[in-house]
Amino acid sequence: MLKFIMMNLFTMFLLKNKMFYYSNLIFIMTFMFQFYWTNYMFVNLSYFFGMDILSFFLIILSFWITSLMILTSEMIFYNKNKEFFFIFNLLMLMWLLILSFLSLSLLGFYIFFESSLIPTLFLILGWGYQPERLQAGIYLLFYTLFVSLPMFISVIYLYQDSSLIFMNFKEIFYLNYLFYLSMILAFLVKIPMFLVHLWLPKAHVEAPISGSMILAGIMLKLGGYGIIRVMELMMKKSMYMNYIWMVVSLIGGIYVSMICLSQIDLKSLIAYSSVVHMGMMLVGLLTLNNWGMVGSLKLMIGHGLCSSGLFCLANMVYERSGSRSLLLNKGLLNLMPSLCLWWFLLSISNMASPISLNLLGEISLLNSILSWSYKLMVLLMIMSFFSAIYTLYLYSYSQHGKFYSGLFSYFNGYLREFMILFLHWYPLNILFLKGNSFLWF
């Protein structure tokens, strides 16, 4: 593990003014890391670091999304907009995320988990679009910090009587509801669960494309990863309390789906759709059965690739028209026919159609949730229906219709852009064929 940590650390000091150096190096690291494939046990153990199948997939996703973020942010290099600090910021963020997933200790995970907030904040404040990015940064900071102190106190309290190493976790029966709440709320805000999700659309809309990609691709997955790790400590309390978050997430998912239908900002619509998908992932995860755990991992990987790809498409439109409004960006099929195919492919993946990984994840999650209570079938049907509706709204409203007369000519697309979209879509669909790889129980 140390070789990858050090390789990442020294990459920060290349300081070449070529983004391809960095993205190619991270791709090389990705392919090197794939040889560390593990089935279900913790491997490559050291004093502080190690990984199992859950960490493995999320680290691969972190490498993959970071390299694509660098390729997508060409305008920052082209305009010479503090590009050295930008690349340093991205690499530092990737380093902290990888350390979060590699950490074997709950305290180490907490430190890296919270530290990843700082580079994200710099991304939004430094390279965001509107002056409202200050407000978005404050929202992001205070939503997270408000629930992180109780979690830190819980971790310290746990250290008195138990080991903080994940592998040594066993259920502690005397822990009270306050411990349960303080431990789980930090992750619910990060996912984010409905009612504590208001920071996410603001952060997405104000962030640069690289910020949106890392938020949708990796940062939201830290919450799911943390819940999977800490649930083992408080299984009995979870059986009594989890239904509260499940009901809130299911009803909230339907409500947010309707909010999606009223959005006219491309990034805002995609951001709200993330809340719906993460809500379903959370419900499946909290059923505490094998189907739910495996399905949540599949959906985390699938959503990370799909949502990141949709944000890339929204940014490509924004770079050409100067606006993200659906009122201006209509009839793009007439202006950018080649990109229309990618809108279609990523939109159908977003609504969990074959053969995307999202479908595999949602099938597992539906199995899990219906085995917990078949009465939730109606809510799940409505949520899946609305999920298809707002994705169709996004696709048809942007691609069809009469285009705005001010948009008279477009360059259809660069090779770099098609490569970015292909590298989002290809793993999203090819992993469908390796669904058994996600079984770590």
C-alpha positions in Angstrom: 0.0 0.0 0.0 2.8 2.4 0.8 4.1 2.3 -2.8 0.8 3.8 -4.1 0.7 6.4 -1.3 4.2 7.5 -2.0 3.8 7.4 -5.8 0.7 9.7 -5.4 2.6 12.0 -3.0 5.6 12.4 -5.4 3.3 13.0 -8.4 2.3 16.3 -6.7 5.8 17.6 -7.2 6.1 17.1 -11.0 4.7 20.6 -11.6 4.6 20.3 -15.3 2.2 22.5 -17.2 0.7 19.5 -19.0 -2.5 17.9 -17.8 -1.8 14.8 -19.8 1.3 14.0 -17.6 -0.9 13.8 -14.5 -3.9 11.9 -16.0 -1.6 9.3 -17.7 0.3 8.7 -14.5 -3.0 8.2 -12.6 -4.2 5.8 -15.3 -0.9 3.8 -14.9 -1.5 3.7 -11.1 -5.1 2.4 -11.8 -3.9 -0.5 -13.9 -1.1 -1.3 -11.4 -3.6 -1.3 -8.6 -5.9 -3.8 -10.4 -3.3 -6.5 -9.8 -4.1 -6.3 -6.0 -7.5 -7.9 -6.6 -8.9 -9.6 -3.5 -11.9 -11.8 -3.0 -13.3 -11.1 0.5 -10.6 -11.0 3.1 -8.4 -8.1 4.2 -5.1 -8.2 2.3 -1.9 -6.2 2.0 -2.1 -5.5 5.8 0.3 -3.1 7.5 0.1 -1.3 10.8 -2.5 1.2 9.6 -3.5 0.3 6.0 -5.1 -2.7 4.2 -8.1 -3.4 2.0 -10.9 -5.8 1.2 -13.2 -6.0 -1.8 -15.2 -2.9 -0.7 -12.1 -0.7 -0.4 -10.6 -2.1 -3.6 -13.5 -1.0 -5.8 -13.8 2.4 -4.3 -10.0 3.1 -4.6 -10.1 2.0 -8.3 -13.1 4.4 -8.7 -11.1 7.2 -7.0 -8.1 6.8 -9.4 -10.4 6.6 -12.4 -12.5 9.6 -11.6 -9.5 11.8 -10.7 -7.7 11.1 -14.0 -10.9 12.0 -15.9 -11.3 15.1 -13.8 -7.9 16.4 -14.9 -8.8 15.7 -18.6 -12.1 17.5 -18.2 -10.6 20.6 -16.7 -8.7 21.7 -19.8 -10.0 25.2 -19.7 -8.2 25.8 -16.4 -4.9 24.9 -18.1 -5.8 26.8 -21.3 -6.7 30.0 -19.4 -3.8 29.5 -16.9 -6.2 29.9 -14.0 -3.8 28.9 -11.1 -3.3 25.5 -12.7 -0.4 24.4 -10.4 -2.5 24.9 -7.3 -5.4 23.3 -9.0 -3.5 20.1 -9.9 -2.0 20.0 -6.4 -5.4 20.3 -4.9 -6.8 17.4 -7.0 -3.9 15.1 -6.2 -4.2 16.0 -2.5 -7.9 15.2 -2.6 -7.2 11.9 -4.3 -4.5 11.0 -1.7 -6.9 11.7 1.2 -9.7 9.7 -0.3 -7.5 6.7 -1.0 -6.1 6.9 2.6 -9.7 7.0 3.8 -10.6 3.7 2.0 -7.2 2.1 2.9 -7.4 2.9 6.6 -8.0 0.0 9.0 -8.7 2.1 12.0 -11.9 4.0 12.6 -10.0 7.0 14.0 -7.7 7.1 10.9 -10.8 6.8 8.6 -12.4 9.7 10.5 -9.3 11.9 10.2 -9.0 11.3 6.4 -12.7 11.4 5.9 -13.0 14.9 7.4 -9.7 16.1 5.8 -11.0 15.5 2.3 -13.5 18.4 3.0 -10.7 21.0 2.8 -9.5 20.4 -0.8 -13.2 20.1 -1.9 -13.8 23.5 -0.3 -10.8 25.0 -2.1 -12.1 23.6 -5.4 -15.5 25.3 -5.0 -14.2 28.6 -3.6 -11.2 28.8 -6.1 -12.7 27.7 -9.4 -16.5 28.0 -8.9 -18.6 30.0 -11.3 -20.8 32.5 -9.4 -20.3 34.6 -6.3 -22.8 32.2 -4.5 -20.0 29.7 -4.3 -19.1 31.2 -0.9 -22.5 30.3 0.4 -22.3 26.8 -1.1 -18.9 26.3 0.5 -20.3 27.4 3.9 -23.2 25.0 3.5 -20.9 22.2 2.7 -18.6 23.0 5.6 -21.1 23.4 8.3 -23.5 20.6 7.4 -20.5 18.3 7.7 -18.8 19.8 10.7 -22.1 20.0 12.7 -22.3 16.2 12.8 -18.6 15.3 12.8 -17.8 16.5 16.4 -20.4 14.0 17.9 -18.9 11.2 15.8 -15.4 12.1 17.0 -16.5 12.0 20.7 -18.1 8.6 20.0 -14.9 7.3 18.5 -12.9 8.4 21.5 -15.6 6.8 23.8 -15.4 3.6 21.9 -11.6 3.5 22.3 -12.0 3.0 26.1 -13.5 -0.5 25.8 -12.9 -1.8 22.3 -10.4 -1.8 19.5 -10.8 0.7 16.7 -9.6 -1.7 14.0 -12.3 -2.7 11.6 -11.4 -6.4 11.6 -11.7 -6.6 15.4 -15.2 -5.0 15.5 -17.8 -6.9 17.4 -21.2 -5.8 18.6 -21.1 -3.9 21.9 -24.5 -4.4 23.6 -24.3 -1.7 26.2 -23.9 1.2 23.8 -26.9 3.5 23.9 -29.0 5.3 21.3 -26.9 8.5 21.6 -23.8 6.6 20.4 -25.9 5.2 17.5 -27.2 8.6 16.5 -23.8 10.4 16.8 -22.1 7.6 14.8 -24.6 7.3 11.9 -25.6 11.0 11.4 -22.1 12.0 10.1 -22.5 9.4 7.3 -26.2 10.3 6.6 -25.2 13.9 5.9 -22.4 12.8 3.7 -24.5 10.4 1.6 -26.7 12.7 1.8 -30.1 11.6 3.2 -33.2 13.6 2.4 -33.7 16.4 4.9 -29.9 16.9 5.3 -29.3 17.1 1.5 -29.5 20.9 1.0 -25.8 21.3 0.8 -25.4 19.0 -2.2 -27.4 20.8 -5.0 -25.8 24.1 -3.9 -22.3 22.6 -3.9 -22.8 21.0 -7.3 -24.2 24.0 -9.0 -21.5 26.3 -7.8 -18.5 23.9 -8.1 -16.4 23.6 -11.3 -16.7 20.5 -13.3 -13.9 18.7 -11.4 -15.7 19.5 -8.1 -19.0 18.1 -9.3 -17.3 14.9 -10.6 -15.5 14.2 -7.3 -18.5 15.0 -5.3 -20.9 12.8 -7.3 -18.2 10.1 -8.0 -16.4 9.6 -4.7 -17.4 11.9 -1.8 -21.0 10.6 -1.6 -19.7 7.1 -1.4 -17.7 7.8 1.8 -21.0 7.9 3.7 -22.1 4.5 2.4 -18.7 3.0 3.0 -18.6 4.4 6.6 -22.1 3.0 7.4 -21.0 -0.5 6.2 -18.0 -0.4 8.4 -19.6 0.9 11.7 -22.9 -1.1 11.5 -21.1 -4.1 12.9 -20.7 -2.3 16.2 -24.4 -1.6 16.8 -26.4 -4.2 15.0 -29.0 -4.6 17.7 -29.6 -0.9 18.0 -29.8 -0.7 14.2 -32.6 -3.2 14.1 -34.7 -0.9 16.3 -33.7 2.4 14.7 -32.9 1.9 11.0 -36.6 2.0 9.9 -36.7 5.8 10.7 -34.0 6.6 8.1 -35.5 4.1 5.6 -38.9 5.7 5.7 -37.5 9.2 5.4 -35.3 8.2 2.5 -38.1 6.4 0.6 -40.6 9.2 1.0 -37.9 11.8 0.4 -36.8 10.0 -2.8 -40.3 10.4 -4.2 -40.4 14.1 -3.2 -37.0 14.9 -4.6 -38.0 13.1 -7.9 -40.8 15.6 -8.2 -38.4 18.4 -7.4 -36.2 17.1 -10.4 -39.2 17.7 -12.7 -39.3 21.4 -11.8 -35.6 22.1 -12.4 -34.4 24.1 -15.4 -30.7 24.0 -14.5 -28.9 20.9 -15.9 -26.5 20.5 -13.0 -29.2 21.0 -10.4 -31.3 18.3 -12.0 -28.5 15.8 -12.1 -27.5 16.7 -8.5 -31.1 16.1 -7.2 -31.2 12.8 -9.1 -28.1 11.8 -7.1 -30.1 12.3 -3.8 -32.7 9.9 -5.1 -30.2 7.2 -6.1 -28.3 7.5 -2.9 -31.6 7.4 -0.9 -32.4 4.0 -2.5 -28.8 2.8 -1.8 -29.2 3.8 1.9 -32.5 2.0 2.3 -31.0 -1.2 0.9 -28.0 -0.9 3.0 -30.0 -0.4 6.2 -31.9 -3.6 5.7 -28.7 -5.3 7.0 -28.8 -8.3 4.7 -26.4 -9.6 2.1 -28.4 -8.5 -0.9 -28.5 -4.9 0.5 -24.7 -4.7 1.2 -23.8 -6.1 -2.3 -26.4 -4.0 -4.1 -25.3 -0.9 -2.4 -21.7 -1.4 -3.5 -22.9 -2.0 -7.1 -25.0 1.1 -7.1 -22.2 3.2 -5.5 -19.8 2.2 -8.4 -22.5 2.6 -11.1 -23.8 5.9 -9.8 -20.3 7.2 -9.4 -19.5 6.6 -13.1 -22.9 7.5 -14.5 -23.5 10.8 -12.6 -19.9 11.9 -13.2 -20.5 11.3 -17.0 -23.7 13.4 -16.9 -22.0 16.3 -15.2 -19.3 16.1 -17.9 -22.0 16.4 -20.6 -23.6 19.3 -18.8 -20.2 21.0 -18.7 -19.6 20.4 -22.4 -22.9 22.2 -23.2 -22.0 25.0 -20.8 -18.6 25.6 -22.4 -20.3 26.1 -25.8 -23.5 28.0 -24.9 -22.3 29.8 -21.7 -25.5 28.7 -19.9 -26.8 25.6 -18.1 -30.4 26.5 -18.5 -32.7 24.0 -20.2 -34.6 27.0 -21.6 -31.6 27.9 -23.7 -30.1 24.5 -24.3 -32.9 23.0 -26.3 -32.7 21.1 -29.6 -29.1 20.2 -29.1 -29.6 17.2 -31.5 -29.5 19.8 -34.3 -26.3 21.4 -33.2 -24.3 18.5 -31.6 -25.6 15.2 -33.1 -22.5 13.2 -32.0 -22.9 14.2 -28.3 -26.6 13.3 -28.5 -25.7 9.6 -28.5 -23.7 10.1 -25.3 -26.6 11.9 -23.7 -28.8 8.9 -24.6 -26.4 6.3 -23.4 -25.7 8.0 -20.0 -29.4 8.9 -19.5 -30.6 5.4 -19.9 -27.9 4.2 -17.5 -29.1 6.8 -15.0 -32.6 5.3 -15.1 -31.1 1.8 -14.5 -31.6 0.1 -17.9 -29.8 -2.9 -19.2 -26.9 -3.5 -19.4 -25.7 -0.8 -16.9 -24.3 -1.6 -13.5 -27.1 0.6 -12.0 -29.6 -2.1 -13.1 -27.6 -4.8 -11.3 -27.4 -2.7 -8.2 -31.1 -1.7 -8.2 -32.2 -5.3 -8.7 -30.2 -6.4 -5.6 -31.5 -3.4 -3.6 -35.1 -4.2 -4.6 -34.7 -7.8 -3.5 -33.2 -6.6 -0.2 -35.9 -4.0 0.5 -38.8 -6.2 -0.4 -37.5 -9.1 1.7 -37.5 -6.6 4.6 -41.1 -5.5 4.0 -43.2 -6.2 0.9 -45.4 -3.2 1.9 -42.7 -0.9 0.5 -43.4 -2.2 -3.0 -45.7 0.8 -3.8 -43.2 3.4 -2.7 -40.4 1.7 -4.7 -42.6 1.5 -7.8 -43.4 5.2 -7.6 -39.7 6.0 -7.1 -38.6 3.9 -10.1 -41.3 5.4 -12.2 -40.4 9.0 -11.4 -36.7 8.1 -11.9 -37.4 7.2 -15.5 -39.6 10.3 -15.9 -37.1 12.9 -14.8 -34.3 11.3 -16.8 -36.6 11.3 -20.0 -37.4 14.9 -19.2 -33.6 15.7 -19.0 -32.9 13.9 -22.3 -35.9 15.0 -24.4 -36.0 18.6 -23.3 -32.3 19.1 -24.0 -32.1 17.2 -27.3 -35.4 17.8 -29.0 -37.4 20.9 -29.8 -36.6 24.2 -31.5 -33.1 25.4 -30.6 -32.5 28.9 -29.4 -31.7 31.2 -32.3 -28.7 32.7 -30.5 -27.0 29.3 -30.8 -26.3 29.2 -34.5 -23.1 27.1 -34.7 -21.3 24.6 -32.6 -18.1 22.6 -32.9 -19.4 19.0 -32.4 -16.8 17.7 -30.0 -13.2 17.1 -29.4 -11.5 13.7 -29.3 -10.6 14.4 -25.7 -14.3 14.8 -24.8 -15.4 11.6 -26.6 -12.6 9.8 -24.8 -13.8 11.1 -21.4 -17.4 10.0 -22.1 -16.3 6.6 -23.3 -14.2 6.0 -20.2 -17.3 6.8 -18.1 -19.6 4.6 -20.1 -17.5 1.6 -20.9 -16.7 0.4 -17.3 -20.3 1.2 -16.3 -21.5 -1.4 -18.8 -18.7 -3.9 -18.9 -18.9 -4.4 -15.1 -22.4 -5.8 -15.6 -20.7 -8.9 -16.9 -18.7 -9.3 -13.7 -21.5 -8.9 -11.1 -20.2 -11.8 -9.0 -17.0 -9.8 -8.4 -19.0 -7.6 -5.9 -19.9 -10.5 -3.6 -17.7 -10.1 -0.5 -19.7 -12.0 2.0 
